[in-house]
Amino acid sequence: MYKGDMTDIDSIKQRFADALDGTPGFGATVVFDCGDDGAITVDGAGDAIAVRDGTTAAQCTITMTTETLGAIIEGELEEAAAFTGGLMKLSGEIRLATLVSNLLRARAQEMVQAEMGDAS
């Protein structure tokens, strides 16, 4: 499993890319905006998802710090708690935030299972 500093935007982007690049697209683009630390675009508008640096026009923008995003990725913070606690803001089609979250979770589980299979 990829290990890295989940408060570093480049490590987070790599985790997203490892999990999502090449996965079938979902007809939209989602941006994770971490302010001065940078942004990650999950472009699912085409046939396959592409993960890139920076922002672009998106149907959903999720704004939070890299620390909050890292805590969510590591399972230390639930998305709902981040949202209701004011640590995460959503604009645009909120259903897309849930869709990307579910995709990341499913792919992470597949990656862990594949590693476990390789270890046996």
VEXVEX-68356 format. One record per residue: z, x, y of N, C-alpha, C in turn; residue number from 1. Coordinates in pm, whole numbers, plus 50000, padded with zeros to 5 digits. Layout:
<recs>
REC   n.Z   n.X   n.Y  ca.Z  ca.X  ca.Y   c.Z   c.X   c.Y pos
REC     Z     X     Y     Z     X     Y     Z     X     Y NUM
...
</recs>
This chain:
<recs>
REC   n.Z   n.X   n.Y  ca.Z  ca.X  ca.Y   c.Z   c.X   c.Y pos
REC 50000 50085 49883 50000 50000 50000 50000 50089 50123   1
REC 49928 50049 50224 49920 50126 50348 50056 50131 50414   2
REC 50099 50249 50446 50225 50268 50519 50190 50325 50656   3
REC 50258 50280 50756 50235 50331 50890 50338 50273 50983   4
REC 50337 50318 51106 50428 50270 51207 50377 50135 51257   5
REC 50445 50028 51219 50397 49896 51256 50433 49858 51399   6
REC 50471 49957 51481 50483 49934 51625 50372 50009 51698   7
REC 50280 50066 51624 50167 50140 51679 50041 50055 51660   8
REC 49971 50025 51769 49855 49936 51763 49748 49986 51667   9
REC 49729 50117 51658 49627 50171 51568 49665 50149 51422  10
REC 49793 50164 51389 49839 50137 51252 49823 49991 51216  11
REC 49856 49905 51312 49842 49761 51289 49695 49725 51270  12
REC 49608 49780 51355 49464 49754 51341 49415 49800 51204  13
REC 49459 49917 51160 49417 49966 51029 49464 49874 50918  14
REC 49586 49824 50929 49638 49729 50829 49550 49604 50827  15
REC 49515 49552 50945 49428 49435 50952 49292 49466 50890  16
REC 49235 49581 50925 49103 49618 50873 49107 49632 50721  17
REC 49210 49699 50668 49222 49715 50523 49227 49580 50454  18
REC 49296 49485 50516 49313 49354 50454 49194 49262 50474  19
REC 49126 49271 50589 49030 49166 50624 48883 49208 50629  20
REC 48853 49335 50657 48712 49374 50670 48635 49333 50545  21
REC 48524 49264 50568 48438 49222 50458 48474 49088 50397  22
REC 48590 49034 50431 48629 48902 50384 48535 48799 50449  23
REC 48499 48692 50380 48409 48593 50440 48460 48542 50575  24
REC 48367 48528 50668 48401 48480 50802 48451 48337 50800  25
REC 48511 48297 50912 48568 48162 50923 48516 48089 51046  26
REC 48411 48142 51107 48343 48072 51215 48406 48083 51353  27
REC 48493 48182 51372 48559 48195 51503 48610 48338 51521  28
REC 48660 48365 51641 48716 48495 51675 48858 48476 51726  29
REC 48948 48564 51679 49088 48561 51720 49123 48698 51778  30
REC 49191 48700 51892 49234 48825 51954 49386 48831 51952  31
REC 49438 48946 51907 49580 48976 51916 49595 49068 52036  32
REC 49652 49017 52144 49665 49091 52270 49807 49144 52282  33
REC 49821 49276 52276 49952 49341 52285 49970 49410 52420  34
REC 49912 49353 52523 49930 49402 52659 49881 49544 52678  35
REC 49965 49627 52740 49927 49765 52771 49902 49849 52646  36
REC 49957 49809 52532 49936 49883 52407 49796 49865 52350  37
REC 49728 49758 52389 49593 49734 52342 49578 49598 52277  38
REC 49463 49577 52218 49432 49448 52155 49350 49472 52030  39
REC 49358 49375 51940 49282 49378 51815 49203 49248 51808  40
REC 49073 49261 51784 48987 49144 51766 48958 49127 51618  41
REC 48985 49007 51568 48948 48969 51432 48828 48876 51448  42
REC 48709 48932 51427 48584 48858 51448 48539 48797 51316  43
REC 48564 48669 51304 48525 48597 51183 48408 48505 51209  44
REC 48334 48528 51319 48224 48440 51357 48102 48457 51266  45
REC 48085 48576 51209 47969 48602 51125 47996 48574 50978  46
REC 47910 48629 50893 47925 48610 50749 48050 48676 50693  47
REC 48091 48788 50756 48209 48861 50710 48295 48898 50829  48
REC 48425 48904 50808 48519 48940 50913 48503 49088 50948  49
REC 48509 49117 51078 48511 49254 51127 48632 49268 51219  50
REC 48707 49376 51202 48824 49403 51284 48788 49514 51381  51
REC 48812 49491 51511 48774 49588 51615 48886 49605 51717  52
REC 48876 49714 51792 48964 49736 51907 48920 49646 52020  53
REC 49014 49613 52107 48982 49547 52232 48975 49396 52224  54
REC 48943 49339 52338 48935 49194 52349 48790 49150 52368  55
REC 48768 49026 52342 48639 48963 52361 48664 48814 52381  56
REC 48560 48740 52412 48577 48595 52418 48622 48547 52281  57
REC 48727 48466 52278 48784 48423 52151 48821 48277 52157  58
REC 48820 48214 52041 48863 48075 52031 49016 48065 52027  59
REC 49083 48177 51995 49229 48180 51994 49275 48319 52037  60
REC 49370 48324 52128 49431 48451 52169 49581 48442 52143  61
REC 49632 48543 52074 49773 48551 52041 49829 48669 52120  62
REC 49926 48644 52207 49980 48747 52293 50125 48776 52254  63
REC 50153 48905 52230 50288 48949 52196 50293 49100 52208  64
REC 50412 49157 52197 50425 49302 52198 50387 49358 52060  65
REC 50358 49486 52056 50331 49548 51926 50456 49544 51839  66
REC 50574 49552 51898 50697 49545 51821 50710 49410 51751  67
REC 50679 49302 51823 50685 49169 51763 50581 49155 51653  68
REC 50459 49199 51679 50353 49190 51578 50391 49272 51455  69
REC 50445 49392 51477 50488 49476 51365 50598 49410 51283  70
REC 50693 49346 51349 50802 49278 51279 50748 49162 51195  71
REC 50649 49092 51247 50587 48983 51171 50515 49039 51048  72
REC 50439 49145 51067 50365 49206 50956 50459 49254 50847  73
REC 50572 49313 50886 50667 49367 50790 50756 49260 50728  74
REC 50740 49134 50772 50821 49026 50717 50961 49017 50774  75
REC 50985 49087 50884 51117 49086 50947 51133 48971 51045  76
REC 51022 48906 51081 51022 48798 51178 50916 48696 51137  77
REC 50954 48571 51133 50859 48463 51102 50778 48428 51227  78
REC 50652 48392 51206 50566 48355 51319 50626 48240 51400  79
REC 50678 48139 51331 50735 48023 51400 50853 48063 51488  80
REC 50938 48155 51439 51052 48201 51517 51005 48281 51639  81
REC 50901 48361 51622 50847 48437 51735 50792 48342 51841  82
REC 50723 48237 51796 50663 48142 51889 50772 48062 51962  83
REC 50865 48003 51886 50968 47921 51949 51066 48004 52031  84
REC 51082 48132 51997 51169 48220 52072 51103 48282 52194  85
REC 50978 48247 52219 50908 48298 52336 50856 48440 52322  86
REC 50858 48495 52199 50809 48631 52176 50659 48636 52154  87
REC 50599 48519 52128 50456 48510 52101 50401 48390 52176  88
REC 50286 48409 52239 50219 48299 52308 50082 48279 52246  89
REC 50042 48155 52234 49912 48121 52178 49831 48045 52281  90
REC 49702 48076 52287 49612 47996 52370 49484 47973 52290  91
REC 49426 47857 52315 49305 47821 52240 49341 47741 52116  92
REC 49259 47755 52014 49274 47677 51889 49385 47737 51803  93
REC 49501 47677 51809 49619 47728 51740 49598 47732 51589  94
REC 49520 47643 51534 49495 47641 51388 49436 47774 51341  95
REC 49365 47843 51429 49304 47971 51392 49410 48080 51373  96
REC 49519 48072 51448 49629 48168 51429 49687 48151 51290  97
REC 49704 48028 51247 49756 48000 51113 49656 48046 51007  98
REC 49529 48022 51030 49427 48062 50934 49426 48213 50913  99
REC 49428 48289 51023 49428 48436 51012 49557 48485 50945 100
REC 49668 48424 50980 49796 48462 50917 49790 48440 50766 101
REC 49737 48327 50725 49725 48297 50582 49630 48395 50512 102
REC 49520 48429 50578 49426 48526 50521 49492 48662 50503 103
REC 49565 48707 50605 49633 48836 50597 49734 48837 50483 104
REC 49811 48728 50470 49911 48720 50362 49844 48723 50225 105
REC 49740 48643 50209 49671 48636 50079 49610 48771 50042 106
REC 49545 48835 50138 49483 48965 50109 49587 49072 50081 107
REC 49701 49068 50152 49809 49164 50127 49861 49149 49985 108
REC 49876 49025 49939 49922 49001 49802 49820 49053 49701 109
REC 49692 49030 49727 49586 49081 49638 49590 49233 49632 110
REC 49612 49298 49747 49615 49444 49751 49733 49498 49671 111
REC 49849 49433 49683 49968 49476 49607 49942 49457 49458 112
REC 49885 49346 49418 49857 49320 49277 49757 49422 49223 113
REC 49656 49456 49301 49558 49554 49258 49625 49692 49240 114
REC 49713 49729 49332 49785 49856 49319 49872 49858 49195 115
REC 49938 49745 49168 50024 49737 49050 49941 49749 48922 116
REC 49821 49692 48926 49730 49703 48812 49682 49846 48793 117
REC 49658 49917 48904 49615 50057 48898 49726 50147 48846 118
REC 49851 50109 48871 49964 50192 48830 49995 50180 48683 119
REC 49945 50076 48618 49977 50059 48475 49874 50122 48385 120
</recs>
